[in-house]
Amino acid sequence: MSLEQEFEIHILEQHQISKEETGYKAPQFLSMVRNRGALQTARDLLVGPNKISEGLTRLGP
């Protein structure tokens, strides 16, 4: 199994844990991971055209 595949499994596991703990399903994020893969989704959210996504900035202080 490649490192990228391991990363995707980890991201999907963390998504499930977060959903169970918070009740928030994050459907857009899950769709992005399924369509683009976890690595590309992470790149898009962290260094995409808008730099940091709106959803991530809302999580901040």
CNS distance restraints for C-alpha pairs under 8 A (distance, minus, plus):
assign (resid   1 and name CA) (resid   5 and name CA) 6.26 0.50 0.50
assign (resid   1 and name CA) (resid   6 and name CA) 6.83 0.50 0.50
assign (resid   2 and name CA) (resid   6 and name CA) 6.32 0.50 0.50
assign (resid   3 and name CA) (resid   7 and name CA) 6.12 0.50 0.50
assign (resid   4 and name CA) (resid   8 and name CA) 6.29 0.50 0.50
assign (resid   4 and name CA) (resid  38 and name CA) 7.85 0.50 0.50
assign (resid   4 and name CA) (resid  39 and name CA) 6.70 0.50 0.50
assign (resid   5 and name CA) (resid   9 and name CA) 6.29 0.50 0.50
assign (resid   6 and name CA) (resid  10 and name CA) 6.16 0.50 0.50
assign (resid   7 and name CA) (resid  11 and name CA) 6.12 0.50 0.50
assign (resid   7 and name CA) (resid  38 and name CA) 6.93 0.50 0.50
assign (resid   7 and name CA) (resid  39 and name CA) 7.34 0.50 0.50
assign (resid   8 and name CA) (resid  12 and name CA) 6.17 0.50 0.50
assign (resid   8 and name CA) (resid  33 and name CA) 7.92 0.50 0.50
assign (resid   8 and name CA) (resid  37 and name CA) 6.91 0.50 0.50
assign (resid   8 and name CA) (resid  38 and name CA) 4.94 0.50 0.50
assign (resid   8 and name CA) (resid  39 and name CA) 7.12 0.50 0.50
assign (resid   9 and name CA) (resid  13 and name CA) 6.12 0.50 0.50
assign (resid  10 and name CA) (resid  14 and name CA) 6.11 0.50 0.50
assign (resid  11 and name CA) (resid  15 and name CA) 6.06 0.50 0.50
assign (resid  11 and name CA) (resid  38 and name CA) 6.83 0.50 0.50
assign (resid  12 and name CA) (resid  16 and name CA) 6.28 0.50 0.50
assign (resid  12 and name CA) (resid  30 and name CA) 7.97 0.50 0.50
assign (resid  13 and name CA) (resid  17 and name CA) 6.30 0.50 0.50
assign (resid  14 and name CA) (resid  18 and name CA) 6.03 0.50 0.50
assign (resid  15 and name CA) (resid  19 and name CA) 6.08 0.50 0.50
assign (resid  15 and name CA) (resid  30 and name CA) 7.86 0.50 0.50
assign (resid  16 and name CA) (resid  20 and name CA) 6.20 0.50 0.50
assign (resid  17 and name CA) (resid  21 and name CA) 6.12 0.50 0.50
assign (resid  18 and name CA) (resid  22 and name CA) 5.84 0.50 0.50
assign (resid  18 and name CA) (resid  23 and name CA) 7.49 0.50 0.50
assign (resid  18 and name CA) (resid  24 and name CA) 7.35 0.50 0.50
assign (resid  19 and name CA) (resid  23 and name CA) 4.85 0.50 0.50
assign (resid  19 and name CA) (resid  24 and name CA) 5.11 0.50 0.50
assign (resid  19 and name CA) (resid  25 and name CA) 5.23 0.50 0.50
assign (resid  19 and name CA) (resid  26 and name CA) 7.73 0.50 0.50
assign (resid  20 and name CA) (resid  24 and name CA) 7.90 0.50 0.50
assign (resid  26 and name CA) (resid  30 and name CA) 6.28 0.50 0.50
assign (resid  27 and name CA) (resid  31 and name CA) 6.04 0.50 0.50
assign (resid  28 and name CA) (resid  32 and name CA) 6.17 0.50 0.50
assign (resid  29 and name CA) (resid  33 and name CA) 6.29 0.50 0.50
assign (resid  30 and name CA) (resid  34 and name CA) 6.19 0.50 0.50
assign (resid  31 and name CA) (resid  35 and name CA) 6.03 0.50 0.50
assign (resid  32 and name CA) (resid  36 and name CA) 5.62 0.50 0.50
assign (resid  32 and name CA) (resid  37 and name CA) 7.08 0.50 0.50
assign (resid  32 and name CA) (resid  38 and name CA) 7.85 0.50 0.50
assign (resid  32 and name CA) (resid  41 and name CA) 6.09 0.50 0.50
assign (resid  33 and name CA) (resid  37 and name CA) 4.53 0.50 0.50
assign (resid  33 and name CA) (resid  38 and name CA) 4.81 0.50 0.50
assign (resid  33 and name CA) (resid  40 and name CA) 7.91 0.50 0.50
assign (resid  33 and name CA) (resid  41 and name CA) 5.82 0.50 0.50
assign (resid  34 and name CA) (resid  38 and name CA) 7.61 0.50 0.50
assign (resid  36 and name CA) (resid  40 and name CA) 5.86 0.50 0.50
assign (resid  36 and name CA) (resid  41 and name CA) 6.11 0.50 0.50
assign (resid  37 and name CA) (resid  41 and name CA) 6.13 0.50 0.50
assign (resid  38 and name CA) (resid  42 and name CA) 6.08 0.50 0.50
assign (resid  39 and name CA) (resid  43 and name CA) 6.28 0.50 0.50
assign (resid  40 and name CA) (resid  44 and name CA) 6.01 0.50 0.50
assign (resid  41 and name CA) (resid  45 and name CA) 6.09 0.50 0.50
assign (resid  42 and name CA) (resid  46 and name CA) 5.96 0.50 0.50
assign (resid  43 and name CA) (resid  47 and name CA) 5.52 0.50 0.50
assign (resid  43 and name CA) (resid  48 and name CA) 6.44 0.50 0.50
assign (resid  44 and name CA) (resid  48 and name CA) 4.26 0.50 0.50
assign (resid  44 and name CA) (resid  49 and name CA) 7.69 0.50 0.50
assign (resid  45 and name CA) (resid  51 and name CA) 7.13 0.50 0.50
assign (resid  45 and name CA) (resid  52 and name CA) 5.88 0.50 0.50
assign (resid  45 and name CA) (resid  53 and name CA) 5.39 0.50 0.50
assign (resid  46 and name CA) (resid  51 and name CA) 5.81 0.50 0.50
assign (resid  46 and name CA) (resid  52 and name CA) 4.99 0.50 0.50
assign (resid  46 and name CA) (resid  53 and name CA) 6.86 0.50 0.50
assign (resid  47 and name CA) (resid  51 and name CA) 4.57 0.50 0.50
assign (resid  47 and name CA) (resid  52 and name CA) 6.39 0.50 0.50
assign (resid  48 and name CA) (resid  52 and name CA) 7.18 0.50 0.50
assign (resid  52 and name CA) (resid  56 and name CA) 6.65 0.50 0.50
assign (resid  52 and name CA) (resid  57 and name CA) 6.94 0.50 0.50
assign (resid  53 and name CA) (resid  57 and name CA) 6.50 0.50 0.50
assign (resid  54 and name CA) (resid  58 and name CA) 6.27 0.50 0.50
assign (resid  55 and name CA) (resid  59 and name CA) 6.75 0.50 0.50
assign (resid  56 and name CA) (resid  60 and name CA) 7.05 0.50 0.50
